[in-house]
Amino acid sequence: MPNDKNPKYDLEDRTAKFGENIIKFAKKIPKNPTNISLITQLVKSGTSIGANYCEADCAESKKDFEHKLGICKKESKETKHWLRMIATAVPELKDEAKILWKETTELNLIFSSIINKSRQKKKN
């Protein structure tokens, strides 16, 4: 359920909305032998970002926190890959895939920044 925070800065809500948008997008992809596996991979990686962020938010240690955010970073990068493949397989969805690709790029940069800041704190 969404909360009253600014969603741009509420990563739990932002990653959940991203997962929801991935699901909505996946439903538009025509189902054929090539696309079925692309759809499955996209939905798995795209929805995993939010699930792993929730786990990071409840991490038991700084190491666990960084590990879970690292998974978020990997999953967002993987999602970019699947969006690229789908844009190739279904050119009429390319513009919509670009919007999702942009959001996953931003999420990837945010996770990278959080991980780097967390590691810097360890050094100081």
Buried (B, 14 or more C-beta within 10 A) or exposed (E): EEEEEEBEEBBBBBBBBBBEBBEEBBEEBEEEEEBEEBBEBBBBBBBBBBBBBBBBEEBEEEEEBBBBBBBBBBBBBBBBBBBBBBBEBBEEBBEBBEEBBEBBBBBBEBBBEBBEEBEEEEEE
